[in-house]
Amino acid sequence: MTTFTFSARAAVSGMSALVLLVSGCADMSDAQRSAAIGAGVGALAGVAIGDSGKSAAVGAGVGALGGYIWSTQMAKKKAAMEQATAGTGVAVTQTADNQLKLEIPSDISFDTGRAAIKSNLRPVLDQFAQGLSGQPNTEVRIVGHTDSTGSDAINNPLSINRAASARDYLISRGVDSHRIQIDGRGSHEPIADNNSDAGRAKNRRIEMFLAERAVAAR
């Protein structure tokens, strides 16, 4: 049976009170309310983990950093990406934490062992970049992946270079470079069996994420 400390019980009670209090503030926008709840719950979660002020500070950071929202603009962006990628094999989804995710397979993105963007990927990236200048609170993250053929010494930099190629293309289409983060996972996060040609093709991919943060109250 789980036993809560006094601080943990107080934190849980505080979380509930915070949500009720912030939700009832009529002069706050939905975005501001979402940000306040995210940061506050994060701080209280830090108290529940530990009693020190350091824990509370860390919790507040985690809560605020996770404060993605699914706005009308994000919904429109998802619809536009679904239309632009119809029939291409690109999967367009909304993640559990309100990010727009594009999973782009190798047959329209990169040739085997190469990091140069294929022509089929350019219209997808063009649509992705379109309108982002009007969404200043959005962030882009691009993650490259490979199949298991070859060693980490080859696959790890290849996955990063593929993400970098997509980033550079977005920058050429006017997306602020400071809003884009890239990463490469090599062959370490497969989504299919690497023992078949079809499985390896699925694993050679890039994933693109678009996230919008709540606007902080002024």
N, C-alpha and C positions, 0 to 999 in steps of 0.2 A: 504494500500500500504506500503510495507516495505521500511524503510529509513535506508541507510547505513551511518555509521560515516566515517570520513576521514580515520581512522585507518583500518576499515573493508574494505573500497574500496582499500586501499593501499595493504592490505594483499591479497585480491583476485587477484589484478594485479601482486603482487609478486609471487603468486602461479603459475600463468601462465608462467611468465618469468622464474621461476626456472625450471619448467618442460622442457621448450624449451632449456634452457642453458645446463642442465645436459644431456638431451637426445642427444645433439649434441657433447658431449665429446667423441671423437673416441677412446681415450686411456683408457676408463673405461669399465670393464666387465659388462654384464647384471646384475649380482648380486650386484656389487658396485653401479651401476646406480639406481637400485631399492631401495637400502638402503638410498642413498643420497636423492632421491625424497621423500621417506617415512619420513625421519627425518625432511627435510626442510619444507615439506607441513605441518607436525605436528606443527612445530614452528610457521609458518605463521598463522595456524589456531588458535593457542593460542593468537596471536596478535589480530585476528578478534574477539575473545571472550572478550578480555579485553586489556586495554592499558598498563598494568604493565609488567615489565620484568619477574615477576613471572609467568604470564600467558604464555608468550613465552616459558619459560623454561619447563613448564608443557606440552605445546603443542609439543615441540620437543621430550620429553620422550614418549608421546603417539604415535607419528609418527614412532619413531624408534622401539618401542616395537611391533608395528603392521606390521613390515616389513617382513612378511613371503613371501617366493618365491616358485614357483612350478617348480623345476628343473627337468632335465632328470632323476635323481635318484629318485625323488619323483614319477614321472610318472611310472617308472619301479616298484617301491614299490607298488603302487596302483594295477598294473597289477598282481603282484605276490600275493597280498592279495586277489584279486578277484578269482584267480585260487585256492588258498588254502582254500577259504571259499565257493566255489561253492556248492550249494545244502544244505548248513547248515542253511540258514536263516539269516546269518550275512550280514548286509548292508554295503557296502564299497563305500564311496563317497568322492569327493573333495569339501570342504566347500568354501564359497564365499571369505574367506580370506586366501585361499591356504593351508588349513590344510587337511591332510588325516584323515578321520573319519571312525571308525568301530563301528557299533551299534550291540552289541552282545546280543541276547535274552537269557532268562533264561534256555531254554531247552537244551542248550549246555554249559552253564556257571556255574550256581549254583542251588542247590536244594532249595526248599522253606525254608526260615528261616535260611539258612546256608551260610557261607562265604568261604567254602572250594571249590577249583576249581574242576570242573568235568573233567573227562578224555577227553571228547570231545573238551574241550577248549584248551588243551595243544598244539596240532598241530598248532592251530591258533596263539597262543602266540609264539611258536617256530619260525614260519615264520615271525611274526612281529619283533622279536628280531634279526633275521638273517640280517647281513650286516650293522646294525646300528653303529658298531664300525668304519666303513668306512665313516660315515656321522657325523662328530663331531659337526656340527652346528645344529643338530636336537634336538628337545625337545619332551618329551612324557607327555601327560596329561590323567589321567584315572578318570572317574567320575562314581560312583555307584548310582543306583536307586532301589527303591522298589515299590511294589504296596501299596494300601491304607489300607491293612489289618494290624491291630495293631496300636499302638500309635507311636508318634514321638520318644518317649524314646527308643523304640525298633528299629524303622526303620532307624533313622538317623545314629546311630553307625553301624547298619548292612550294610548300603550302603557304608560307609567309609571302613569297614572291607573287603567288596568285592573288592573295588578298591585296597586296600592294598594287598590282596592276589594276584591279577594280577600283581601288582608292584613287589612283592617279587619273583614271578615266573620269571619275566623278568630279575631281578637282578641275579637270579640263572643261567640265560642263558647269562650272561656277559654284560648286559646293565648297564651303570654307574648309580648308584642310584641318583646322583646329577642332572641327566637329567630328572628325573621322578617326576611329581607332581600328587597328588591324591586329590580327593574331593568326598563328598557324599551329595546327594540332598534328601535323604529319599524318601518320596512319593510326593514331591512337584512339580515335573516336569513330569507328566504323558504324554504319547504319545497315549494312548488309554483309553477307558472307563473302569473304575475300577468296574463297576457293572456286568461285565461278566468274566467268567474264562479266555476266550481268551484275553480280554483286560488286565486283571491283569498279565497274562503271558508276554505280551508285555512290560508292565511297569517294570517288574522285569528284569533289564538289567544292563550292564555296557557299557559305551561309551569310546572308546580309540581314542586319537588324536595324530598324529605325525606332527610336524611342523618344517620347515627348515628356518633358518634365513639367510639373505644375509650376505656374508662375507664382513666385513668392509675393506675399502681401507687402504693400508699400506703406 
